[in-house]
Amino acid sequence: MPGVEDCAEIDEGLYSRQLYVLGHEAMKRMKTTDVLISGMKGLGVEIAKNVILGGVQSVTIHDPGSAQWSDLSSQFYLTKGDIGRNRAEASVESLAELNSYVSVTAYTGELTNHYLSRFQVVVLTNTTLKEQLRIGDFCHEHCIKFIVADTKGVFGQLFCDFGVDFVVYDPNGAALRTSMIDGITKENPGVVTCLERHSFQKGDFVTLSEIQGMKELNGCKPIEITRVLGRYSFEIVDTSSFSEYTKGGLVTEVKMPSPVSFEPLSTSLNRPEIQTSDYSKLGRFGTLHLAFQALHQFIEETGRLPRPRAKADAERLLELTRIINENAPEDVHQDPLDENLVRTFSYVSAGDLNPINAFLGGVAAQEVMKACSGKFTPLKQWMYFDSLECVPEDASLTEEACAPRECRYDGQIAIFGSNFQEKLGRQRYFLVGAGAVGCELLKNFALMGVAAGKGGNITVTDMDSIERSNLNRQFLFRAGDVSKMKSETAARATRKMNPDCNVTAHQNRVAPETENIYHEEFFEGLDGVALAVDSFEARMYIDRRCIAFRKPLLESGTLGTKGSTQVVVPFLTKTYGVARDNSNSAFPMCTLKNFPYAIEHTLQWARDEFEGLFKQPAESVNQYLQDPDFLARTLRQRSAESLEILQSIHSHLVTEKPSSWEDCVAWARRRWQLPYHNTIRQLLHNFPPGQVTSSGIPFWSGLKRCPRPLEFDSSNETHMDYIVAAANLHAKNHKIRGSRDRGAIQRILDVIHVPPFQPKAGVTIHVTDEEAKEAPEDLDEQRLQDLEAALADPTRFTDCLMEPIIFEKDDDGNFHMDFIVAASNLRAENYSIPQADRHKSKLIAGKIIPAIATTTSVVAGLVCLELYKLVLGLPSISSYRNSSLDLAQVIFAFFEPLRARPKKFQQKEYTLWDRFDVQGIQADGREMTLRELLASLKEVHQLDVIMLLYGPSCLYDYGSNHQGRLDQRLTDIVRNVTTKEIPAHLKYLVFEVVCDDEGEEEEDLIIPPVRYQFR
């Protein structure tokens, strides 16, 4: 196997999101690995898909068997035409299309020891226990990583053996922890005190840097934290002989390689380490460990799986399980054995569910990637999973109801019966988003047969087009699809998997402005909504729509190896929005402006600079030139902000308007001087390096890093990166042709005069945001009057419209990230902050969400298990599961959704799912008046309304002058108050009411809304 250093470079365009999860070194190690995956039924192809997208060197898929009807319920690369054809040969072409960097081949022969020796990782699915034991012993002996994955109905099993000396380079993938040092004692052991709460633990390794005094620790080899003393301090090595600590310093985590030892399958089978996948099901795992072994014996005995719902087969499997349990060693023996669980296991084991395969296939594929890369903590060594809540307790589920039909859904019918399959086909679902999760959900829907029957439909909407970076995790797309619309392409791929699936593709945002498309009739016709977007605002909006129309919501999200799912069931659970806090954390402005101490601060400052230099001024200029009222409206504000806007407009149109490329370069050079030299000099003029506070503490201490001004040097690459990017962006603003010729730019710079800095007296620099808020606004009225006169006539600025530049993190050819990286790193140099490379800068500044295909597969599988339950109409909240998971450390948390919290009003309980429906059109066709509405609410619902609201508008207030509206129609009142026509697509108006509840000491209470039908 070649060394990591021999690998080709990683294609950052294709693997961009995955690189943020795994990193370059782990990806390079993966690119040296050859993987064998045996068994190309649904589980095997899920694993292969995710491993190929992950980017190993080669994948060989193996299967000696032929495709059957039941395979089509979970194997997405098999079609009706492949029935009878070898599964590996039928799948290899489609799998190879997923990633041109991975060699994908098919093999149908025997897995001899000689053949196995070619691989570094071997994965077995759909194999006998006898074969697993033989191959497992060989792999363990020859240092080949070995994985067994198996699914039977709603049950899953996973086993990993990575050998006796496997090395984990990074157990969790978390960013390196760092903290600023406040002090280090000179003793044995030395005590490090931090300025902020640290999160280090005993046994962590750290390095120290930027310390003034105690130089022996600067750049030291990783040292171990021997004891944590509290939230702010910990002990390290003997520092008693070191020089005295003066001030400053950073302590940074170092992730040390750690060995992990595994037992072979033959040993671990009788001495299993079973990792908990669901703490609510701890008692099941031991029984399942035995039941899977018994199932292998049953198959060897009968040549088949137990028949669905066959009681005789279930009793035989139970008998075999009892025998194994009686002869099992102490570590394995179950007392008592869960016999009902074994019977259910038998009833459903012939089933093959795509969502179960998607879940376990994603988990297993992540283990393959761990085996290849040494990144993240591997499974040690067994995991069992079930979704027993999906299995209905229905007397109609007989052998006959669950028997094979020779159709593509046989694997699903074996568990749920044919009637349920028909119900799935009639589902009408709205899928919002066709990205990574959206693609997985559409694949799952197609294989499950959602909307594949008469009356069924999936509406999928996504505004985005396909980019090359999407191909690594949005597996329905291929290289030839780049620039096509995601929704159309995904819908086409879905219909290819299942031609009966009815999918309608849209390219609309789901928001208030598209309620004429996704209107009341549209939502009323749905059975549910699935969310596959990464926008919090979109999620909140769709959540509100689902509440309004009482529709189930399936929500999921991923962040690297972490994922979560949530099911929202009308009248039963809390909604998405109730469980989440919409608070946004932002850096203090004074920290960004004058006192940064982390690269995140300088990157956010650089993003603000981009907006303030290349987007906002151009938009203001265009508004000034196109809106006749803009100048007067801005002047009326009489604020520092309005003064800044007008000064910017005047600068771009008069004082600094460029007429040539040379002018743009000169502007960039003068702009460089301002933040990196002049502003720093002014800051140090106000707060000299030796200044102390009134308490006698040095001003420049703690989180305040004392800056130093930079001197421009055209031979410095970062300095020139800034000039080239800023000049070209400024040129684009003003529609001037730019240049990348650094030699020519250098010659322009040589003749540019930059005025020397002169400190200004009386300049106030605020140290905290609170201080800035309390300071009186300093408005230069004379300057505002001068600008008013200078800009009084917009018509004299002909042909001066500018081109605003909207930041795009992936627009590498147009200087966006060039500017951000250079601007941030120059500011970091000002404050002696460790700089960030382009990759890290792009992640932070672009607010990129790290993503990997495995996590996407897992959450989509879990979401579709909840979809089964919704279609079944399970009434108990205990049947449903929300989840939170981290594949990096094989951590799963499954929990019941929170119940919708009732509130009592007039001895009745209401939840947010409740409302009062009022038919506004009378029998004679006349619309109800406000007086009649109030009377109806009093008579039917015992509501004494004292206030009626429509959005933010008050339509009626008992104590106000609204009495004159009592005999007006409700729609007329709404039109008059809002001064807007009611949209034609609306047939309901939703009113909020405040009532007087005499039983609650006349306290005003807000109760469920009134839905008023007026059409």
N, C-alpha and C positions, 0 to 999 in steps of 0.2 A: 504494500500500500504506500503511495507516495506521501512524503511529508507535507505538512501544512504549507511550508514555504514554497512548495512546488505548484500549488494550486493556481489556476487562472484567477484573475481579479473578479470580485463579485459584481454582478450587474446591478448597480444601485437603482437604476430606473425600474427594473422589474421587481426587485426585492425590497423596495424602499421601506414599506411598513414593517416587513418582517425583520429587517436589520435593526430596527429600534427595539425589537423584542430579543433577538438572539445575539446581535453584535457581529462584527466582522470575523473575529477569531473562531467563534462557534460555527459560523457559516462556512468558513474555510475547512474546518475539520469535517463538516458534513459532506463537502464536495469531494472528499477522499474515500467515501464509504459506498460499498456495494451492498444492496439490500435484496433479500429474497422474501417474497410474500406468497405464501401458499394458501390456496382457497379463494376463488374469485366469485363467491356468492356475495350477497349484499355487504357483509362485514368486511370481507377482504378487499373489495373494490373501494370502500370508504377509506380504509387504511392506506391503500395504494395511492388514491387520489391526493390525500393530504401529505403523504411522504414525498410524492413527485412534486407537488407545489412547493414543498419545503426546500427542495434543491439539493438532494444527495447526488452522488456521482452516477449511480445506476440503480434501477429497480428491475428485478426479474419477477414476473408474475407467473405463478405455477398453479395448474389445476388439471388433473387427469379426467375430470368429469364433464358431462355435457349439460347444457342449459335445460331447465325444466320450466313449466308454467309458473310454479311457485317462486322461482328466482326473480320474476319480473316485478314482484311486490317490493323488492329492495335493491336490486342490481340495476343501476340506472344506465349502464352502457349495454344492456341486452334488450333486444326487441323480439317481437313475435317471430320474425324471420330467423332468429338465432336459436330457436328451440331445436334441440338435438345437436347443436354445434358445440365444440369445446369452449368452455367459458373463458379460459385464458386467451385463446386465439381470437375469440369474438370481441374481447375487451381491449386488446393491446393497442390497437390503432387510436382509439379514443383517448386512452390514458397517455399515450405518447404525445398527443397534441397539447396536453396541459402545460408542458414545459420543455422547450427545445434544448435546454441545457442538461437535461437528464436523459440518459439512455434507458429506454424501456423495451424489454424483450419478453417474449412468452416462452414457457417451457412446459411440456406435458409429460415428460418422462418420470422415471423413478428418482426419488430424492436419496441417492446413494451418498455415502460418506465422502467419497471423492468429489462428487458434485457440490456438496454443501461446503467443502473447504474453500470454495472460491469467494465466499461472502464474509462480511464482518458482522452482519445482523441477519438473523433468520426469524421470520414471523410465521406462525402456523395458525390457520383458521380452518374450521370444518375438517378436522383430522381426528383419527382415533387416539385414545389415550395410549395405546401401545406404541403408536408412531411418535406421539409427543415424548414419551419416555426415552425411546431410542435416540431420537434426534436431540433431545435435551441433554442427555449424557454426553453425546459426541460434541455438541457445541460447548458445554462446560469444560470438557477436557481440552478443547482446542481454542479456548479464549474467544469464542464467537458469541456475541450477544444474542440472547434467545428470548422470544416472546410468544406466549400462547394467548389467543383471544377467541372467545366463543360466545355466541348469543343463542338462546333458545326461548322463543316466544317473548315474554316480557322480562326475561332474566339474562344477565350477562356475567361473564367470568373473564378475568385478566390475570396473567402471570408473567413476571419478568425475572430473568437471570442474566446479569451482566458480568458474571465471572467473579473471581476472588479478589481482584485488585483494580476494580473500576475506579476511576478518578472523577470526582465532581469538581469542576472549576468555579462554578457559581451556583449556589444552592437555590436562589430565589429570583435572580434577575433584577432585583431592586437597585435603584440608583445608589451609588456609594454615599454613605452617610458622612456628613462633615459637620464640624462645629468650630466656632471661634473660641480661642483660649483666653481665659482671664487671668490665669496664674498657674505656675508649676512649682511645687515645693522641692527643696533640696534635701532629700532624705531617702531612706530605704524602707519601703518602696516609695517612689515619688508619687505625689498626688496632683493630678491635672484637674483644674477647675475651669468649667466652660461658662461663657457669657449667657448662653441659652440652655434650655433643657436638652440634654443629649438623649440618644436612644441606643447607646452602646450597651453591650452585655458582656458578662464575664466570658472570656475565651475568644472574644473578637480580636482581630489584629488591626493595628492602625499605624499610620506614619504621621510625622509631625513636620510642619514647614512654616516658614515666614516668622520664626521666633526671633525676637531681639533679646540677646543674652541666651545663655544655655544653648550655645550653638551646636553642642554635641548631638542634640536631638534633631536638628534641621536635616531633612533628607535621610533620616535614619532608615535602616532596614525595618521591615514590619516587626512591631513589638506587640506582645500580647497584653490585653487588659486582664489583670490578675484578680481584681475585685471592683465591683461597682459600689460606691459609697452613698450614692443618692442621685437625684435627678440632675445634678450639676457637676458631679465629680466622680473620679475613678482612679484606681491605682495602676501604675505601670512598673517599669524596671527601677533598679537602684539609681537614683540621681544624686546621691550624696557627694560624689566626687566631681560633679559637673559644675560649670560656671553658673553664676547667679542669673536667674530669669529676670528680664527687664519688663517686657510687655509684648503683646501681640501673639500671633501664631494661629495656625489651623491644625486641627486633628482630623484625619481623613481615614475612613475605613479601607482596609485591604482585604479582598476576598482570597483566601488561601486555598490551594487545591487540597481536597480531602478524600481519602480512600473509602470506598464502600465495598463490602464483601457480600456475595450472594451464595445461596445454596442451590445445587442443581434440583431440577424438578423431582427427580426420584427421591431425594431426601426431603425436600420441602413439602411434598404431598402428604407426608405423615408427620410433619413438624411445621405446619404452615404459620407464616406471619401474615395475617389478614388485616389490610389497612381499611379503616372504617370509611365507607362512602356515604353512609346515612345513619346518624346516631339514633334515629328513631326506630331503626331496624337491626340493632346489634344482635338480637337473638336469632336472626335468620341466617347469618353468614356461615356459621358452622354447619347447619343443616344443608345449605346449598353446596358447600364444599363436598359433602357426602353424596348429595343428589346428582351432581354432575358426574361423579365417578360411577354411580349406579346407572346413570343413563348410558354411559359408554358400554357397560356390561349388557344392558338391555339391547342395545343396537347389535352388539356382537352375538347375542343369543338369538335375536329375531331377524336381523338384517334390515331393520327399519326403526324409525322413531315411534314412540307411542302415538296411537291415533288420537286426534282431537276429541276431548270429552269422553274417551273410552274408559269406563270404570274398571274393566278387567285389566287393561294395560296399566292403569294407575296403581292398582293393587299389586301388580307384579313389580313395578318400579319401587313401590314402597317396601316390598319384601326384600328386594336387592339392597335397598338403602339400609334397612334394619340389619342385614347380615354384615354389611361393611361397618356399620356403627358398632356392632357387637365385637368385631375383631379389630377395631381401630385402637391405636395407641391413646394414651391418656390425653395428649394434646388435641386429639381430633374427636374423641368420643363425645357424643351429645346426650345429655341427660337433663330434661327429656328431649327426644327427637320430635321436631315439629312435623307431625304426620300430615296434617292438612296442607301444609306448605308443599310437601313432596307430591301429594295428589294433584294440587293445582299446577305444580311444575310439570307433571306428566300431561295434564289436560292441554297445556298450551305449548309444549316443547316442539311440536311440529310447525308452530307458527314462525314466521320470519318477518319482523316488523322493521320498516325503514327507520323510524325514529330511534329505536333501540340501537340499531347498527350505526346510525349517525353519531349517537352519544358515545358508545364504546369505541367506535372506529376513530373518533377524534382523540379520545383519551389514549388509545393504543398507539396512534400515529405520533402523538407527542412523546410517548415513551421511546419510540423508534428514534426520534430526533434527539432525545437525551442520550440514547446509546451511541449515536453517531458523533455527538458534539461535546458531551460532558457538561452541557449547560442544563441547569436545574436539577432538582432532587428526584431521583427515580423512584418508582413504585417499589416498595419493599414488603413482600414480593407478590401477594395476592390481593385482588379486589373483586368483590361481588356487588352487583347492582340489580335492582328490580324496580319495576313500576307496577306492582301488584294492584295498586289502586285503579288501574285502567281496566282490570278484568271484571266485567259486570257479574253480579250475582243474579243471574237470570235463568229461570227454569227452562226457558225456551231454547237455551244454548245446549242442544243435544248433539249427539254424534252426527246425525243427519244434517242439522243446521250448519255445522262447522266442517263438513266433509268437503274435499276438493271438488271444484267445478271445472277443472281444466281451463282456468282463466288466470289473468295476470294478478289477481288479488287473492289467490289461494292461500298465500302465506299470512294474509290478514284475516281472511274468512275463518281460518283455523282457530282464531282466538275470539273474534267478535261475531261471527256468523254472517250469513248473506244479507239479512235484512239491514244490519248496520252498514254494510258496504253500500247498499242503495241509498241510505241516508247520507253517507259521506258524499256520494255523487251529486246530491241535491244542494249541497252547501253553497252559499253565496258569501264570499269573503273579499275584504278590501285589504290589500297588501300595500303599505306605504313604504316605499324604498325598494330598489332593485340592486343594491350593492352587495356586499359580502354576505350578510345575514339574509337579505332578500333572495339572493340566488339559491342559498341552501334551503330556504323555506319553500321556494317554488319547486325545487327538486323533490323535496319531501312531499309536498302537496300532490305532485304528479304521480309519484309512486304509491301514495296512499289512496289515490283516486278521488281526492277532494275536487269537487266541481267537474267530475268526469261523467256525470249523468244528466238526464233531462232536467232543465231548469237551473242547473248549477253554473256558477261563474266565479272566476277570480279576476278582480280588477286590480291591476298593479300600476302604480304611478311613480315616476322618478324623472326629475328634470335634467339629470346629468347625462353626459355622453361618456363613453368608455375611454379611459386613459390606459397607457401601457402599464402603469404601476398597479392597475386594478387586476391584471391577469394573474397575479401571484396568489390571490385569495378569492376572487369572484369567478368561480370555476366554470360558469356557463359561458364565459366569453373567451374568444380566441384572438390571436394576433391580428387576423383579418377583420376583426370587429372594432378595432380602435377607431374612435371618432363617431361610431354609430351610437344611437340612443340606447341607454341601458335597458329601459323597460321593454322596448320592441324586441331587442336581441334576446333578453331573458325569456320573454313570452314565447318567442320562436323556438328556443332551445327546450322549453318546457313541453311544448306541443310535440316536439320530436321524441322526447322521452315517453310521452303518453299522448298519442293522437286524439284520444277522447277528452282530454282535459280542455275545458273552455276558459281561455285566458284572454282578457282584454287589456291592452297596454295604453297608458296615458303618459303624458309628459308635463303634468301640472303640479304645482305646489299645493299642498293641502293647507289652506289658510283662509282667513275671513274673506279675502278677495276672490276665492274660487268657490264660495258657497252657492253660486249660481250653477256650478257643475256638480259639486258634492252636496246636494241640497237635501231637504227633508225627505223627499221621496226616495232618493238614493240610499240614505242611511236606513230608512225604515225597511227597505228591501234586503238588508244585509243580515247574515247570521252572526257575523263577527268581524273584528278588525285585527290585523297583525301589523305591528310596528317594526320597521327595520331601518330606522334613521338614527343619526347621531346628534341631532339637534334637540336640546332640552325644550326649546320653545315649541317646536313641532310636536313633541311628545305631549306637552301640557295642553296644547290646543286640541289634539285628537282625543286626549283623555276627556276633555270637557264635552266634545261632541258625542263620545260614547256614553257619557252620563246622561246627556240630554235625550238620546234615543235608546237608552237602556240596552246597549250592545256589549257583549264580551270583548275584552281587549287582551291580546297576547303581546307582551312587551319583552324585549331582550336587548342586551348590550354587551360589548366586549371591550376590553382594554388590555391588549397584549395577551398574556396567558390567563387573565382574569375575565370572568363573565358573570352575568346575572340574568335571571328570567323572572317574570311576574305574570300571573294570570289574574285578571279582573273579571269577576262574575257578578252580573247585576243582582242587586238585592241581597247579596251574600257577603262580598268582600269589600274592603276599602279600595279606593281607586289609586291609579298611579300617582296622581298629584298629591294626594293626602299624605303619602308616606315619604315625600321628598321636600327638601328645603331648597328654595330657589335663591339662596344667598350666594352672592358672587364675592369671592375673595380677591382683593386687588392689593398691589403694593402701595404703601403710602407715597403720596406725590413727592414729599420732601426727600424720601429715600431715593426715588428715581432721579430727581432733579439735581441733588447735591451730595447725597451720602450713600451711594450704592456700595454693597459689600459682597454681592454674589453675581455670578454671570447671568442669572435670570433677570436681575435688575437692569443690567446693561442691554440685554436683548430686548426687554420691554421698552426701554428708553429708545433703542434703535427703531423699533416698530412705530413708536410715537413720532420719531423724527421723520420716518418715511411718510406717514400720514400728513404731518405738518408741513412737509416740504413739497411733496409731489401730488397729493390728492386734494386736500382741503383748500389750499390757495387757488388751484385751478377751478374748483367748483364754485368758490366765492366769486372769482372773476367772471365766470360764465353767468352766474345768477345776476350779478351787477349789470352785465351787458344785455341780458335777455329779459329781465324782470323790471319794468319801469318803477315799481314800488320798492325795490330792494334797498336802495340808498336811504330813502325816507324811513323805512321800517327799521333799518339798522341804526340810524341816527337816534331814533326815538328811545332806544335802549339806554343811551348815555352811560355805557359801562366800559370797563377796561377791555372786555371781550370784544365789544363793537369797535373800539379804537384799534385793537389788534387786527381785526378783520379788514378794516379800511386801509390800515397801513400796508397790509399784505397786498391788497388789490393795487394800491398806488405803486408799490415797489415793482410788481410784475408788469404793470402797464406803462410805468413812467421811468422811475429812477434806475431800475435794474433790468429792464426788458432787453433780452439779448437780440441781437440782429445777426449773429454769426456763431459758428461753432467755437471760435476763439473766445467769444463772450461767455459761453457756457462753461468753458474750462476755467476762465477767470472767476466766475461765480462760485464754482466748486472749490477753488483754492481758498477764496475768502471765507467760504462757509466752513471749510476744514478748520480755519484758524479760530473761529468763534468758540465751538464747544471744547476743543482739545487744548487750547492755549489760553485765550482771553478769559473765558468763563472761569477756568481753574485759577488763573492769576487773580481775578477779582475775588474769588472765594477765599484764597489764601491771604489776600489783603484784608478782608473782613475778619477772618479767623486764622491768624498766623500759626505756624506749626507748634510754637511753644505756649500758646494761649491756654489758660486754665479757667475753669468755671468759678462761680462765686463760692462753690463748695471746696475749691482747691484741687479739683480733679482735672487732669488734662482734657481739653476740649476734644482733641483728636485721640480718642481712646474708645474701648468697647467696640460697638458696631460701626463707629465712624472711622473710616480709613483716611488717613491724610493723603490727599492727592498730590500729583506733581504735573506741571504743564509739559506738553510734548512740543518738540521743535520739529517743524516740517522737514522731511528728508525725502526727496524724490527717488532716492535709491532704496528706500524702505518699501518693500512690496505691499504691505498693508496700507501705507499712506497712499500709494499709487492706486491700489484697488478702490479706495474711497473716491479719489479724484475721478477715475475712469467711470465708475458707476454713477456718481452724483452728476457729473457733467452730461452723461448720456441721458439720464432720467430728466434732467432739467431741459435738455434739448428736445426730448420727446414732448414735454409739457408745452413747449412753444413751437412744435412742429418744425424743428430744425434737424437736419441730418447729423447724426453723431458719428463717432469713430472709435475703433479699438486700437488704433495705432499708438502704442505707448511712446515710441520715439518722437512722433510728431507732437503728442501731448506734452512730452518733456520739454520740447523746444518752446512751446507756448508758455509753459510754467516759468522758464528761465527769464522771461521779460515782464512777468507780472509783479507789480509792486503791492505789497501788503503792508498797510500802515502799522507802525509799532503800537503795542498795547500801552494804554495809559489808564491806571486805576481811577475809578470814579468815586467821588466822595458822596456820602449820603445814601448809598445803595443798601437797601434792606434785604437780607437773605434769611428767610424763615427756616428755623431748625426743625419744627414739627408741623404737621398738618393742622393741628389745633391752633397753633400760633398764627398760621397763615389765614385760617378762617376768621379769627378774631381781629386781624389787622384791618384798619379802614381802607377802603378802595381808593387808590391814588389815580385819579383821572385827570389827564392833561387836557383841559377844556380848549385851550388855544390850539393845540395840535389837532383836536377833533374839528374845530372850526376851519382850520387850514385845509384839512382833508375834504371837508364838505365842499369847500370852494373849488378845490382841484378836481374833484370827481363829479361836479354838478352836471356836466354834459356827457353822458355815456356815448353819444353819437359820434364824438370826435375820435373814439378808439375803434376805427373800422378794421375789420378782418383781424381781430385780436382774441377771438375765442381760443381758449386753451384746451389741452387734452388731459383731463384728470387721469392719474394712474392708480389703479386699484391693485393693492399688493396681492401677488400670487406666489405662493411658496414654491410651486413647481415650474414657474416661468424662468427656467435657468438661462435662457438665451437673451433675456431682456433686463439683466442687471438687478433684479429685485433682491434676490438673496445675496448677490455680490455686495450690494450696499449694506444690507443688514449685518452680514458677517464682519465687514470692515468697520462699520460704525460702532458695533458692539465691542469688538476686540480693541479698538483704539481707546474707547472709554474704559474698558477693563485695564488697559495699560496705564491710563491715568491714575487708577486707584489700586494698582498692583493686585488685581484680581486675576486668577488663572483663566486664560482665554479658552474659547471653545472652537472646535473645528467646524467645518461647514455642516457636517452630518448632525452634530448635536445642536448647532444653532438653528438648523432647519426644523428639528423636532420641537424645540421650545418656542421659537418665534412664530412658526407656522401652526402652532397648537395642533400638531399632528397626533392623532390617536394611534398608538402602536397596534398592529393587527397581525394575526397569524391564522392560517386556515383551520388549524385544529380546534381552536376555541370557538370559531364560528360554527363548525360542524357540531360541536357539543351543545351549544346553546340552542341551535335550531332543532336538534333532536329533542331536547327537553321541552321546548315550546310545543312541538307537535304531539308529545305525550299528553300535554294539557288540552290540546285540541280534541283528542279522542274523548277526554272526559266531558268537555263542553258538548260535543255532539251526542254523547250518551245521556247528557242531562243529569249528571250526578248531583244529587241535592245537598250532600253533606260537605261542609267546608273541609273536613278532614280528608276528603278524597283528593284535594288539590295540593299542589306543591309549588312554592316559589323556590328559587335557588340562588346561591352565591358560591362561586368556585374559583380555584386557582390551579391550573394544570401544572404550573411550575413546581408546586410542592404537593400535588395530588390531594388537594384539600377541597372537600365538597360539604356544603351545608344546605340541606333541604328542610323546608319548614312550611307549615300551613300558612296560607295568607291571613292577614289580619281581617277580622270580621268588621263589616260596616258598623260603625258606632252609632247606636240610636240616641236620639234626643227626644225628650218627652215634652209635649205641649198639649194642654187640656186633657191630660190623662191618656193621651195617645202617643205612641212612639213612632218617630220618623227617622229615616236615614237620608243621606244625600241622593239616594236613588228615587226618593218619593217626590211627587208633585201633585198639584190639583189641576185636573183637566176640566176646562170649561168650553162648551160649544157656544161660540159667539153668535152664530147665525140662528135666528129663531125659526119656528115652524113656518111662519109666513114669509121667510126670506129676508126679514129685516135684521140688521145687525144690532147687537146689544149696546146699550148706553153704559156709561160709567156707573150711574145710579143702579142700573139693573145688575151689573157685575157685582157691585158691593152687596146688594141684596141677596144675590145667588150664593156668594161665598158665605154670607151669614146663615142662610137657610140650610144649605147643603152641607157645609163644612164647619159651621159654628165659628166663623172667623169674623171678629170685629176689626176691620181694616182701618188703621189710622194713617197709613202711608202706602202709596202704590208707586213703584219705581219701574222704569223701562231703561235698562242699562244705567248710565249715570243721570238720566233725566227723571225728575220727579213729576209724575202725572197727577198725583193727588196727595194732599196733606190736610188732615182733618182741621188743624189749627191755622190754616193759611187762607188765602183768597181764591182757592181752587174750586169753591162751591159752584161757580158759574159753569164748570165743565161737566157737572153731574148729568145733564141731559144730552151731552154730546156723545157721538159714537166713539168707541175706543180707538179705531184706526184714525179718525180725524184728530183726536187729541195727540196721538203719537206723531202724526205729520206736522201738526202745529208746533209742538214742543221741540221736536228734533230738527225742524225746518228741512226735512228730507222726505222724499217719496219712499214708501215701503217697497222693497225689491219685489219684483214680480214672482220670483221663485219661492217666496215665503208664504206659508199658509198658517203658520203659528206665530204668535207673539208671546214672549216669555216675560212675565212680570214678577218682580220681587215684592213681597208684601211684608209690612211690619204691622203686628197686631197687638191689641190690648188684651192681656190675659188676666182676668180678675182673680183667678186662682193662684196667681203668682205675684200677689201684692201689686197688681197693676203695672207690672214690669213690661216694657216694650220688648217683643221677641221677634226675631227673624225666623220664619218658618219655610217649609218647602215652597218652591216657586209655583206660580200659576201659569199653565200653558193654555193660551187662549187661541182657539181655532177661529179664524175669521174668513177663511175661504173653503 
